[in-house]
Amino acid sequence: MTQRTAVITGATSDRGIGMATAERLAHDGWAVVVLDLDAARSADVAARIGAEHGVPAFGTAIDVTDEASVLAARDAVATEVAEGRLPQIGAVINIAGITSPVPFLETDLALWNTVMAVNATGTYLVTKAFLPAMIDAGWGRIVNMSSVSAQRGGGVFGKVPYSAAKAAILGFTKALAREVADTGVTVNSITPGAVDTNIRVGTTPELEARIAADIPLGRTASTAEIAAVIAFLTSEDASYLQGSNIDINGGSHMH
Ligand SMILES: NC(=O)c1ccc[n+]([C@@H]2O[C@H](COP(=O)([O-])OP(=O)(O)OC[C@H]3O[C@@H](n4cnc5c(N)ncnc54)[C@H](O)[C@@H]3O)[C@@H](O)[C@H]2O)c1
């Protein structure tokens, strides 16, 4: 395979899906760009993954809610490509996200805006910034992170703003997939159920046990199990998936 660069947002959280995805794609031979809020940590995680897997790697800061920050990250990556330290961009994986367990009538506009901004607007801004390079190359893979909460109305941890933001990502994915279908770029999404990460801030062992009991497979997913599906969606083999969504929920939502 031609070596290409995969750009992954939200990729520095220990035990997170983004870091597991960067590791899996580097293992598969991709060059990786690690983008997350903290510049030094993004650079450190990229350097470690690059060294462990023998692939080019670069990390820098991004706040996916801030267009200037997204464009600065895009420009920094473009410089790495132009100067030959990274191969051309072939994939963008929008993983940065936050959730919120606040009941609807206790939410306020600030919370709604924040959850929408990181999950939905972030996916929009990052995709818009990096898509032109893939269109120019005539090949690309975009994978967007939705959630089972978008399909079943929460019911795991995240409530109304989170479910709404993750549902926006499903519509975004399909409409963009249709629009760029003749460019060589595929756009797809995934809807994981509960994954064993630190995102459910303030969760309790009782709630985690209740979540697991609601899953036919009887446990939450590992981050590696999510990364494996992302690896497939970014592969040559996934060439006929366009505007598709893949459920990864242990049977907790079948439809
Ligand atoms: N863990 C689950 O059960 C689960 C299930 C379905 C979907 N998801 C989604 O998967 C994604 C990753 O979640 P996770 O469980 O690994 O959580 P996590 O909290 O470990 O990782 C989220 C990452 O996003 C980053 N981030 C947050 N705000 C950002 C911003 N404004 N700009 C850039 N980066 C930002 C964080 O720094 C962190 O590295 C999220 O989009 C989440 O909604 C998670």
The ligand as an SDF file (V2000), in Angstrom:
LIG
                    3D

 44 48  0  0  0  0  0  0  0  0999 V2000
  -16.3460    5.6640   25.4570 N   0  0  0  0  0  0  0  0  0  0  0  0
  -17.5750    5.4110   24.9920 C   0  0  0  0  0  0  0  0  0  0  0  0
  -18.3640    4.7010   25.6250 O   0  0  0  0  0  0  0  0  0  0  0  0
  -18.0050    5.9970   23.6640 C   0  0  0  0  0  0  0  0  0  0  0  0
  -19.1040    5.4530   23.0050 C   0  0  0  0  0  0  0  0  0  0  0  0
  -19.5110    5.9950   21.7830 C   0  0  0  0  0  0  0  0  0  0  0  0
  -18.8260    7.0520   21.2480 C   0  0  0  0  0  0  0  0  0  0  0  0
  -17.7550    7.5640   21.9180 N   0  0  0  0  0  0  0  0  0  0  0  0
  -17.0710    8.6980   21.3220 C   0  0  0  0  0  0  0  0  0  0  0  0
  -15.7300    8.3480   21.0540 O   0  0  0  0  0  0  0  0  0  0  0  0
  -14.9200    9.5160   21.1000 C   0  0  0  0  0  0  0  0  0  0  0  0
  -13.7270    9.2750   22.0070 C   0  0  0  0  0  0  0  0  0  0  0  0
  -14.2010    9.0400   23.2940 O   0  0  0  0  0  0  0  0  0  0  0  0
  -13.3550    8.3240   24.4390 P   0  0  0  0  0  0  0  0  0  0  0  0
  -14.2800    7.4370   25.1270 O   0  0  0  0  0  0  0  0  0  0  0  0
  -12.0630    7.8290   23.9130 O   0  0  0  0  0  0  0  0  0  0  0  0
  -13.1550    9.5920   25.4180 O   0  0  0  0  0  0  0  0  0  0  0  0
  -11.9030   10.3500   25.9730 P   0  0  0  0  0  0  0  0  0  0  0  0
  -12.4500   11.3720   26.8860 O   0  0  0  0  0  0  0  0  0  0  0  0
  -10.9040    9.3780   26.4940 O   0  0  0  0  0  0  0  0  0  0  0  0
  -11.2710   11.0440   24.6700 O   0  0  0  0  0  0  0  0  0  0  0  0
  -11.7930   12.2140   24.1080 C   0  0  0  0  0  0  0  0  0  0  0  0
  -10.6370   13.0130   23.5440 C   0  0  0  0  0  0  0  0  0  0  0  0
  -11.1520   14.1950   22.8980 O   0  0  0  0  0  0  0  0  0  0  0  0
  -10.3100   15.2730   23.2580 C   0  0  0  0  0  0  0  0  0  0  0  0
  -11.0370   16.5460   23.1440 N   0  0  0  0  0  0  0  0  0  0  0  0
  -12.0620   16.9930   23.9150 C   0  0  0  0  0  0  0  0  0  0  0  0
  -12.4180   18.2380   23.5330 N   0  0  0  0  0  0  0  0  0  0  0  0
  -11.6040   18.5760   22.4930 C   0  0  0  0  0  0  0  0  0  0  0  0
  -11.4830   19.7290   21.6850 C   0  0  0  0  0  0  0  0  0  0  0  0
  -12.2690   20.7960   21.8560 N   0  0  0  0  0  0  0  0  0  0  0  0
  -10.5380   19.7260   20.7120 N   0  0  0  0  0  0  0  0  0  0  0  0
   -9.7260   18.6560   20.5400 C   0  0  0  0  0  0  0  0  0  0  0  0
   -9.8030   17.5250   21.2690 N   0  0  0  0  0  0  0  0  0  0  0  0
  -10.7290   17.4990   22.2490 C   0  0  0  0  0  0  0  0  0  0  0  0
   -9.8900   14.9870   24.6880 C   0  0  0  0  0  0  0  0  0  0  0  0
   -8.7360   15.7280   25.0500 O   0  0  0  0  0  0  0  0  0  0  0  0
   -9.6510   13.4830   24.6120 C   0  0  0  0  0  0  0  0  0  0  0  0
   -8.3420   13.1680   24.2140 O   0  0  0  0  0  0  0  0  0  0  0  0
  -15.8440   10.6580   21.5440 C   0  0  0  0  0  0  0  0  0  0  0  0
  -16.2910   11.3610   20.3910 O   0  0  0  0  0  0  0  0  0  0  0  0
  -16.9900    9.9220   22.1860 C   0  0  0  0  0  0  0  0  0  0  0  0
  -18.1720   10.6820   22.1730 O   0  0  0  0  0  0  0  0  0  0  0  0
  -17.3220    7.0630   23.0990 C   0  0  0  0  0  0  0  0  0  0  0  0
  1  2  1  0
  2  3  2  0
  2  4  1  0
  4  5  1  0
  4 44  2  0
  5  6  2  0
  6  7  1  0
  7  8  2  0
  8  9  1  0
  8 44  1  0
  9 10  1  0
  9 42  1  0
 10 11  1  0
 11 12  1  0
 11 40  1  0
 12 13  1  0
 13 14  1  0
 14 15  2  0
 14 16  1  0
 14 17  1  0
 17 18  1  0
 18 19  2  0
 18 20  1  0
 18 21  1  0
 21 22  1  0
 22 23  1  0
 23 24  1  0
 23 38  1  0
 24 25  1  0
 25 26  1  0
 25 36  1  0
 26 27  1  0
 26 35  1  0
 27 28  2  0
 28 29  1  0
 29 30  1  0
 29 35  2  0
 30 31  1  0
 30 32  2  0
 32 33  1  0
 33 34  2  0
 34 35  1  0
 36 37  1  0
 36 38  1  0
 38 39  1  0
 40 41  1  0
 40 42  1  0
 42 43  1  0
M  CHG  2   8   1  16  -1
M  END
$$$$
